[in-house]
Amino acid sequence: MSTREKLIDSPPGSTCLLDGESFLDSVRDGREVWYDGEKVRDVTTHPAFRNSAKNVARLYDALHDPDFSSALTCMDRNGIHTHRFFTPSYSAAELLAARDAIAIWQRMTYGWMGRTPDYKAAFMAQLAEGYDFYEPFGENALNWYRKYAAQGLFLNHVLVDPPVDRNRPHHEGTDVFVNVTHDDDRGIYVSGAKMAATGSVLTHATFVAPNSGTASRMEEGKDEAFALVFIVDMDTPGLKLIGRPSYELKSHSPFEAPLASRFDENDSVLVFHEAFIPWENVLVYRDVEKAKGFYASSGFFNRFNLQSATRLAVKLEFACGLLIKGTEATGTASFRGVQTEVGELVAMSNLVWALSSAMALDPEPGVGESVVPRLQTAAAARVYMTSAWQRVREIFEKILAGGPIVTVSSLKDLQSPELDPIIERYFRGTGLPAHDRIKLFKLIWDALYSEFAGRHALYERNYAGNHEQQRLDALRWSDARGDSDRYRQMVDDCLGDYDLSGWRADYLLGD
């Protein structure tokens, strides 16, 4: 059964949010995922993806768990029962409740899954209010919101073109970049590639658009074939997903890789070859102006930074726990220098929580009657967050030093009658048996030093755009909103308080 047959529209007022079992069933749809030279028959059982799938399913089960459901879900203005972040917020109180719902899900993965279903809710929820921007496809946008919210669908996005011939004009890249080849009365046909689709092997659909940098370079009269925004079902014929090596598959046991073995979100390249996109899945078609403008009108930037800050705050709490336990195990927890570094990490976690709370509690008007996190706060969070994890790694490397490599080659060493007594004597920690110390430091290794950890460091630095664009956007928005003028005026006011003859301000005294 195809995805679009399984995920049917639901009437307002119905309660049909996916649970874990129905989520797993819904992605067994014949999607064309390639791994290790073979087509994957079932992404929910393949050893490269199965535990990641189970963790996503656990999030969906929480929507129906009496211990979590009231905090996670609400009724939207149209009578749709949904996740609190899957629908627009209309007050600071509602936005804070949505933030808290994000935090509940993130604590279930300790902040280690960056593209959980609530990530793309940052965009999809706002279609309920901003659908008219997409005219003549506004009805498509509204229908997608209804279906998305009612079932709590899992969407991701791909925005980045392959790094091929980027020095050429965009309209010369039809052999690489996603473009429309033709259309008919049923829909459009697209070819090309986009990257990197984090977690899309498990999503119901993927949102496809040019990123802001690409869109800004588009020219009317030349780039219409690339000026597309659409949603593609993952079982679409002509769509291939080609994934990177799976750290989950490489994990020999949870003892060896307790994070990679369950939280690895595979990153894929999406390749389209005459893939058919029905008109009902199209939001922007051959419209350069709208391809450039939908980001600013969508509220996505404001909202995705709220989701990302909340996730990172949880992840930083986890890092604090790792570092505290690591220093206790090495007997250095009482050292003043060690405590200063642990204190810095605690402060980082509190700072990101403060940014998350500020985005929720001090919002600005969004599209329609909705509110979204204030743009300036979201931009500040984006700049800070994408440099924070590198500092976390530096602290661990400095404070724990070589401790994480003082371990054993595998758990078989611990099961060896000959080795185990030796290991118990020489590998123990301060007040910690050797097995427990090794277990802890293998977790620390997987979080900070493994291949899985390296991928996370790369993700945290780059998921929100390149480092230059992050800072340029903060400046551009400061200029556009009058903040830069206000900063200049403050300096002009100060300069106006005095001149060569002395003070000009009458309340100040001089010789």
Sequence and secondary structure as in RCSB ss.txt:
>XXXX:A:sequence
MSTREKLIDSPPGSTCLLDGESFLDSVRDGREVWYDGEKVRDVTTHPAFRNSAKNVARLYDALHDPDFSSALTCM
DRNGIHTHRFFTPSYSAAELLAARDAIAIWQRMTYGWMGRTPDYKAAFMAQLAEGYDFYEPFGENALNWYRKYAA
QGLFLNHVLVDPPVDRNRPHHEGTDVFVNVTHDDDRGIYVSGAKMAATGSVLTHATFVAPNSGTASRMEEGKDEA
FALVFIVDMDTPGLKLIGRPSYELKSHSPFEAPLASRFDENDSVLVFHEAFIPWENVLVYRDVEKAKGFYASSGF
FNRFNLQSATRLAVKLEFACGLLIKGTEATGTASFRGVQTEVGELVAMSNLVWALSSAMALDPEPGVGESVVPRL
QTAAAARVYMTSAWQRVREIFEKILAGGPIVTVSSLKDLQSPELDPIIERYFRGTGLPAHDRIKLFKLIWDALYS
EFAGRHALYERNYAGNHEQQRLDALRWSDARGDSDRYRQMVDDCLGDYDLSGWRADYLLGD
>XXXX:A:secstr
  HHHHS    TT      HHHHHHHT S   EEETTEE S TTTSTTTHHHHHHHHHHHHHTT TTTHHHHEEE
 TTS EEEGGGS B SHHHHHHHHHHHHHHHHHTTT  TT TTTTHHHHTTHHHHGGGGTTSHHHHHHHHHHHHH
HT  EEEE B  SSSTTS GGG TTTB EEEEE SSEEEEEEEEEEEETGGG SEEEE   HHHHHT  TTT GG
G EEEEEETT TTEEEEE   HHHH S TTT TTHHHH   EEEEEEEEEEEEGGGEEEES HHHHHHHHHHH H
HHHHHHHHHHHHHHHHHHHHHHHHHHHHHHT TT HHHHHHHHHHHHHHHHHHHHHHHHHHSEEE STT EEE H
HHHHHHHHHHHHHHHHHHHHHHHHTTTGGGSS SSHHHHT TTTHHHHHHHS BTTB HHHHHHHHHHHHHHHTS
HHHHHHHHHHHHTT  HHHHHHHHHHHHHHTTHHHHHHHHHHHHHTTEETTEE STT    
